[in-house]
Amino acid sequence: MNRDIPTIPPSSGAEDPAVLGALASLPREQASPGFTAAVLERSRTAEKPAAELGWSRTTTLLAASLVLVTVVTAGMLERAHQKKELRGRVDALRSEHEMLEHELAELKRASAEEPAVVYLGGDENVDVVLTFDPKAVPATSSGAVAPVAASGNHGI
């Protein structure tokens, strides 16, 4: 309904004969050719629900469901891929840890068999040797152990 045309409120009784007479005396307007067909066509397009202008409701729901399933599946695949990568990294770290433990055990075994000795220098009378074997006892040429005084600053 056009809102520009004023409406006449319904009366409580019979219509006013003066108004009816005035309306009857107005000249009749003739519609242009095709007016009725154009009005009917506009009314048909205006009455169509929104679903008929595009996808049907069922098609829209199916498409939305498909998008939802695709997004969820992609997220799950990404998460599985990340877990696989992390498992690979953990396996590599475990392998490296085992290798380092093996090397450390080998070094401990080798140091237990043969003490480490470092020659620090010396002259014709004295050779200075540093050993890391706590069981080793330094010997002098006479076989007696010579204690060294630990007092004062020796320039070290």
Backbone as a ProteinNet text record, in pm:
[ID]
protein_1_A
[PRIMARY]
MNRDIPTIPPSSGAEDPAVLGALASLPREQASPGFTAAVLERSRTAEKPAAELGWSRTTTLLAASLVLVTVVTAGMLERAHQKKELRGRVDALRSEHEMLEHELAELKRASAEEPAVVYLGGDENVDVVLTFDPKAVPATSSGAVAPVAASGNHGI
[TERTIARY]
85.9	0	89.8	54.5	131.6	101.6	203.5	185	158.1	172.6	147.5	-1.9	-83.1	-227.4	-293.1	-364.1	-429.8	-543.9	-563.2	-672.8	-786	-904	-1023	-1061.4	-1069.3	-1106.1	-1248.5	-1273.5	-1410	-1505.7	-1623.9	-1724.1	-1800.2	-1867.9	-1939	-2073.3	-2119.6	-2250.7	-2242.8	-2345.1	-2351.2	-2256.1	-2209.7	-2118.8	-2192.7	-2116.6	-2173.5	-2213.8	-2342.6	-2387.4	-2318.2	-2273.4	-2206.6	-2071.3	-1999.5	-1866	-1882.5	-1978	-2000.3	-2038.7	-2116.3	-2154.9	-2035.8	-1948.3	-1829.2	-1734.6	-1720.3	-1632.9	-1690.8	-1819	-1882.1	-1870.7	-1860.5	-1853.5	-1711.4	-1614.9	-1476.6	-1464.9	-1380.1	-1364	-1283.6	-1316	-1246.4	-1112.1	-1005.4	-872.5	-853.9	-793.9	-763.9	-616.7	-592.7	-456	-386	-255.2	-178.9	-170.4	-144.7	-136.9	-21.6	-42.7	59.6	70.1	-12.8	-6.4	-43.2	-149.8	-197.6	-93.5	-35.2	65.3	189	230	347.2	321.8	200.4	166	162.1	102.1	94.4	234	320.8	457.4	534.4	519.6	586.8	533.6	403.6	346.7	394.1	414.2	463.3	606.9	692.4	832.1	842.9	756.2	759.5	710.2	623.9	569	661.4	764.9	853.8	935.6	943.7	1028.2	1175.6	1256.4	1399.3	1465.8	1419.3	1479.3	1461.5	1355.2	1332.1	1416.3	1468	1550.7	1692.9	1737.8	1873.4	1867.3	1951.6	1951.9	1832.3	1789.8	1680.8	1737	1649.4	1691.2	1771.6	1726.1	1795.8	1936	1947	2077.6	2169.8	2116.6	2197	2245	2158.5	2197.7	2301.9	2284.8	2382.9	2519.3	2517.8	2643.8	2711.6	2634.1	2690.1	2746.6	2675.7	2724.2	2853.9	2860	2981.2	3099.3	3076.2	3183.7	3229.2	3134.1	3166.6	3247.4	3204.8	3277	3417.4	3429.9	3561	3653.9	3604	3688	3730.6	3637.7	3670.7	3771.7	3751.9	3844.6	3982.9	3988.4	4117.9	4188.8	4115.2	4174.5	4227.9	4151.5	4195.9	4320.1	4323.2	4439.9	4563.5	4546.1	4658.1	4710.5	4619.1	4659.3	4733.7	4686	4752.2	4892	4903.4	5034.3	5130	5082.2	5166.9	5210.2	5117.7	5153.4	5260.7	5247.4	5344.7	5482.2	5486.3	5612.8	5674.4	5591.3	5641.5	5692.3	5621.8	5670.3	5805.8	5821.1	5950.1	6061	6031.6	6131.7	6165.6	6062.8	6086.3	6169.8	6139.2	6218.1	6363.3	6383.8	6521	6593.7	6524.7	6587.1	6619.1	6529.5	6556.6	6677.2	6684.1	6796.7	6927.5	6926.3	7046.5	7082.6	6980.7	7005.1	7071.4	7020.7	7080.2	7223.9	7249.3	7384.3	7478.5	7432.1	7515	7539.5	7438.3	7456.8	7560.1	7553.9	7650.1	7791.7	7807.3	7938.7	7992.4	7902.8	7944.5	7988.7	7914.8	7953.7	8088	8109.2	8236.4	8351.3	8329.2	8433.2	8462.5	8358.8	8379.5	8457.8	8423.6	8493.9	8639.6	8662.5	8800.1	8880.6	8818.7	8892.7	8917.3	8833.8	8855.1	8969.5	8987.1	9094.5	9229.7	9235	9362.7	9348.7	9417.4	9405.1	9462.7	9404.8	9452.7	9573.7	9677	9800.6	9836.9	9875.3	9915.6	10056.6	10147.2	10284.8	10289.6	10323.8	10324.3	10461	10567.2	10700.2	10801.3	10920.1	11023.4	11161.7	11262	11402.4	11479.3	11615.7	11695.4	11668.5	11625.4	11607.3	11461.1	11366	11225.5	11137.3	11045.3	10939	10806.3	10725	10596.1	10487	10418.2	10314.4	10187.7	10078.6	9947.9	9866.8	9821.1	9740.6	9601.1	9505.5	9367	9323.5	9418.4	9389.2	9410.6	9304.8	9322.4	9402.7	9417.5	9493.1	9642.8	9679.7	9822.3	9895.8	10015.5	10100.1	10226.2	10254.5	10375.8	10500.4	10596	10719.5	10837.2	10930.4	11055.4	11157.1	11272.9	11375.9	11417.3	11401.4	11436	11316.2	11195.7	11077.9	10993.7	11040.1	10964.6	10879.6	10768.2	10678	10723.3	10736.3	10780.7	10661.7	10616.3	10503.8	10544.5	10450.3	10473.7	10397.1	10463.1	10396.4	10299	10178.6	10072.7	10057.3	10164.5	10152.2	10212.3	10159.3	10213.6	10160.1	10194.3	10154.2	10265.3	10239.3	10342.1	10330	10257.2	10245.2	10149.6	10063.4	9967.2	9837.7
-117.5	0	122.8	221.6	344.7	434.2	480.6	560.6	708.2	747.1	886.8	917.6	815.6	837	835.5	940.4	941.7	841.4	780.1	684.2	749.5	705	758	657.5	700.1	604.1	556.3	431	379.1	448.7	474.6	542.1	438.3	485.5	393.4	350.6	415.9	381.5	380.1	428.1	435	543	528.5	626.7	759.5	864.6	997.9	1012.5	1041	1051.8	1165.3	1270.6	1382.7	1340.8	1260.2	1211.8	1115.3	1027.2	932.2	1003.9	1106.2	1183	1255.2	1311.6	1381.8	1284.5	1168.1	1067.6	1019.7	1005.7	959	1063.8	1189.6	1293.9	1311.9	1251.7	1263.4	1190.9	1244.4	1175.3	1045.5	950.3	821.5	834.7	780.2	779.9	648.8	659.1	540.5	502.7	377.9	330.3	317.8	341.2	328.8	181.7	154.1	14.6	-56.9	-176.5	-253.4	-222.2	-126.4	-87.5	-204.4	-272.6	-383.1	-495.6	-528.1	-635.1	-598.5	-468.8	-425	-431.3	-391	-394.7	-538.8	-627	-767	-831.2	-797.3	-851	-803.4	-676.8	-622.1	-687.4	-712.7	-775.2	-919.9	-989.4	-1127.6	-1131.9	-1043.2	-1043.3	-997.6	-909.2	-861.9	-969	-1060.5	-1164.1	-1284.1	-1296.7	-1411.5	-1404.9	-1515.6	-1516.2	-1508.6	-1469.7	-1451.5	-1580.1	-1694.8	-1822.4	-1850.6	-1803.7	-1829.8	-1738.8	-1631.6	-1542.1	-1595.4	-1680.7	-1736	-1884.7	-1932.3	-2073.8	-2105.8	-2228.4	-2271.6	-2287.1	-2294.8	-2307.9	-2436.7	-2543	-2671.5	-2662.9	-2600.6	-2585.7	-2501.1	-2395.4	-2309.3	-2385.9	-2464.1	-2543.5	-2648.1	-2711.3	-2811.3	-2745.7	-2628.5	-2558.6	-2516.9	-2466.6	-2426.9	-2547.9	-2660.6	-2783.4	-2829.9	-2822	-2862.1	-2774.5	-2644.9	-2553	-2586.2	-2610.5	-2643.8	-2772.5	-2874.9	-3002.2	-2983.6	-2904.7	-2879.5	-2809.2	-2708.6	-2633.4	-2723.9	-2800.8	-2891.1	-2996.4	-3053.7	-3154.6	-3095.7	-2977.4	-2912.5	-2887.6	-2844.7	-2823.3	-2952.4	-3060	-3188.7	-3239.1	-3222.6	-3264.6	-3183.4	-3054.6	-2968.9	-3010.9	-3038	-3080.8	-3214.5	-3309.1	-3437.8	-3420.2	-3329.4	-3302.1	-3243.9	-3152.1	-3093.6	-3199.7	-3289.7	-3396.8	-3487.1	-3517.6	-3603.2	-3536	-3405.5	-3332.2	-3332.8	-3310.1	-3308.5	-3446.3	-3552	-3686.6	-3712	-3664.7	-3679.3	-3606	-3486.1	-3410.1	-3478.8	-3529.8	-3600.4	-3725.2	-3800.1	-3919.6	-3883.1	-3772.8	-3728.1	-3689.4	-3620.9	-3583.3	-3707	-3804.5	-3927.8	-4000.9	-4006.1	-4071.8	-4000.6	-3868.2	-3791.5	-3809.5	-3815.4	-3835.8	-3971.5	-4076	-4208	-4209.9	-4141	-4135.5	-4063.6	-3952.5	-3879.4	-3961.5	-4033.6	-4120.9	-4228.4	-4285.4	-4387.7	-4329.2	-4210.9	-4146.7	-4113.7	-4065.3	-4032.7	-4158.4	-4265.7	-4391.9	-4440.5	-4425.4	-4464.8	-4380.5	-4250.3	-4162.8	-4197.9	-4227.5	-4266.3	-4397.1	-4492.1	-4619.2	-4599.4	-4516.5	-4492.7	-4420	-4325.9	-4253	-4340.9	-4438.1	-4529.3	-4624.8	-4663.2	-4755.1	-4685.2	-4566.3	-4497.4	-4354.5	-4318	-4183	-4079.6	-3962.5	-3853.5	-3787.9	-3764.9	-3703.6	-3591.2	-3475.6	-3360.1	-3321.2	-3313.4	-3270.6	-3118.6	-3055.6	-2910.4	-2849.7	-2926.4	-2875.7	-2918.5	-2866.6	-2900.6	-2862.6	-2903.6	-2881	-3010.2	-3000.1	-3121.4	-3191.3	-3116.6	-3175.2	-3211.8	-3138.1	-3156	-3164.4	-3259.2	-3264.9	-3239.8	-3145.8	-3114.7	-3186.1	-3277.1	-3358.2	-3342.4	-3323.9	-3311.9	-3435.2	-3505.3	-3625.1	-3603.4	-3663.2	-3653.9	-3783.4	-3869.4	-3995.3	-3975.1	-3982.5	-3959.7	-4069.4	-4185.3	-4295.2	-4281.3	-4199.1	-4188	-4109.1	-4156	-4089.5	-4045.7	-3913.2	-3868.7	-3922.1	-3958.6	-4014.3	-3926.2	-3914.2	-3840.9	-3943.5	-3896.2	-3988.3	-4085.8	-4045.2	-4135.2	-4220.7	-4192.8	-4270.9	-4209.8	-4102	-4037.4	-3926.8	-3901.8	-3797.7	-3666.7	-3562.7	-3431.9	-3339.3	-3302.6	-3210.2	-3070.1	-2994.6	-2857.7	-2765.7	-2660.2	-2563.7	-2482.1	-2455.1	-2382.1	-2244	-2181.1	-2046.3	-1945.4	-1824.1	-1716.2	-1717.7	-1612.1	-1596.3	-1643.2	-1744	-1800.5	-1753.1	-1645.9	-1590.3	-1667.2	-1736.2	-1811.4	-1736.5
0	0	0	-83.6	-94.1	25.4	93.6	214.4	182.8	56.6	19.2	6.1	-15.8	-34	103.2	137.3	268.7	272.3	383.9	398.4	476.3	445	512.3	618.7	742.5	847.3	825.5	854	834.7	931.1	879.9	964	1044.1	1142.2	1230.3	1171.3	1070.1	1013.1	863.1	797.5	651.9	603.9	476.6	418.3	397.7	405	385.7	239.5	209	70.5	-2.4	64.9	-2	-54.5	26	-15.9	-131.3	-122.9	-230.5	-360	-350.4	-468.8	-528	-443.2	-492.3	-561	-506.6	-567.7	-701.1	-708.5	-831.9	-941	-904.3	-1005.5	-1061.6	-1003.2	-1054.5	-1187.3	-1279	-1407	-1388.9	-1472.2	-1468.4	-1538.8	-1477	-1538.7	-1612.5	-1728	-1807.1	-1783.8	-1753.4	-1732.9	-1866.8	-1866.2	-1990.7	-2029.8	-2159.2	-2201.7	-2127.9	-2079.5	-2009.8	-1862.2	-1813.8	-1673	-1582.2	-1614.5	-1532.3	-1529.4	-1644.3	-1651	-1568.7	-1574.6	-1498.9	-1349.1	-1307.4	-1165.1	-1115.4	-1194.6	-1154.7	-1146.4	-1240.1	-1238.9	-1115.5	-1083.6	-964.3	-837.4	-833.8	-714	-699.9	-812.1	-805	-753.9	-801.4	-755.7	-611.6	-568.6	-430.9	-334.8	-381.4	-295.6	-281.1	-366.5	-359.6	-230.6	-159.8	-40.6	-80.5	12.7	-14.4	-60.4	-11.7	-49.7	-198	-258.4	-400	-488.8	-434.9	-514.7	-527.7	-435.6	-438.8	-414	-324.9	-290.1	-202.3	-207.8	-119.2	22.4	115.9	255.7	276.2	212.1	223.9	165.5	46.8	-15.8	70.3	128.8	215.9	338.4	400.4	516.8	479.7	364.6	319.9	294.8	231.4	204.5	335.3	430.7	559.8	633.3	626.5	690.1	626.6	495.5	423.9	463.2	472.4	514	656.1	745.1	884	892.1	820.4	821.1	763.3	658.5	597.9	695.1	764.3	859.7	975.4	1028.1	1139.9	1095.5	977.7	926.7	903.6	847.3	825	957.9	1058.8	1190.5	1250.5	1236	1289.3	1215.3	1084	1006.6	1044.2	1063.6	1104.1	1241	1332.9	1466.9	1461.2	1379.6	1364.4	1305.4	1209.1	1148.1	1251.4	1334.8	1438.9	1539.6	1577.7	1670.5	1610.7	1481.6	1414.9	1414.4	1385.7	1387.9	1527.8	1629	1766.2	1808.1	1767.3	1798.5	1733.1	1610.4	1541.9	1615.8	1664.5	1739.6	1871.9	1940.1	2066.8	2042.6	1936	1903.8	1874.2	1802.1	1772.7	1901	1991.4	2119.1	2203.1	2204.6	2279.3	2221.5	2090.5	2024.5	2059.8	2052.8	2086.9	2234.6	2321.3	2464	2488.6	2423.2	2437.5	2387	2275.1	2220.5	2318.2	2376.3	2472.2	2598.7	2646.1	2762.2	2733.1	2613.3	2573.6	2569.1	2509.9	2502.8	2642.1	2730.3	2866.5	2941.5	2927	2991.2	2937.4	2807.4	2745.4	2799.5	2814	2869.7	3016.1	3093.8	3233.8	3242.5	3157	3156.3	3117.8	3014.9	2971.3	3079	3149.2	3253.5	3375.6	3400.8	3513.5	3483.9	3358.4	3319.8	3319.4	3270.4	3252.1	3303.2	3408.5	3462.6	3366.1	3370.2	3283.9	3349	3267.7	3315.9	3222.1	3282.5	3202.4	3245.3	3147.9	3175.4	3168.8	3280.8	3287.1	3255.4	3260.3	3228.6	3332.9	3320.3	3418.5	3368.3	3444.6	3405.9	3428.9	3440.6	3456.3	3588	3688	3820.1	3851.3	3796.6	3834.3	3709.9	3710.7	3610.3	3683.8	3631.3	3694.5	3614.9	3683.3	3621.8	3703.9	3634.5	3700.1	3664.2	3765.1	3740.9	3798.5	3734.4	3780.1	3847.4	3875.9	3942.4	4092	4171.3	4314.6	4382.1	4320.2	4379.7	4358.1	4259.9	4226.9	4334.2	4368.1	4467.4	4395.3	4395.9	4327.5	4399.3	4318.5	4376	4339.4	4429.9	4402.8	4356.3	4322	4275.2	4384.6	4508.8	4618.9	4659.4	4602.7	4634.1	4743.5	4807.7	4914.3	4855.2	4919.8	4874.5	4934	4849.8	4897.1	4904.7	5026.9	5038.5	4998.8	4946.5	4901.9	4995.2	5043	5131.7	5051.3	5108.2	5037	5092.4	5138.5	5192.9	5098.9	5101.4	5019.4	4879.5	4806.5	4667.6	4579.4	4499.1	4411.8	4268.7	4247.6	4112.4	4023.9	4080.1	4000	3993
[MASK]
++++++++++++++++++++++++++++++++++++++++++++++++++++++++++++++++++++++++++++++++++++++++++++++++++++++++++++++++++++++++++++++++++++++++++++++++++++++++++++

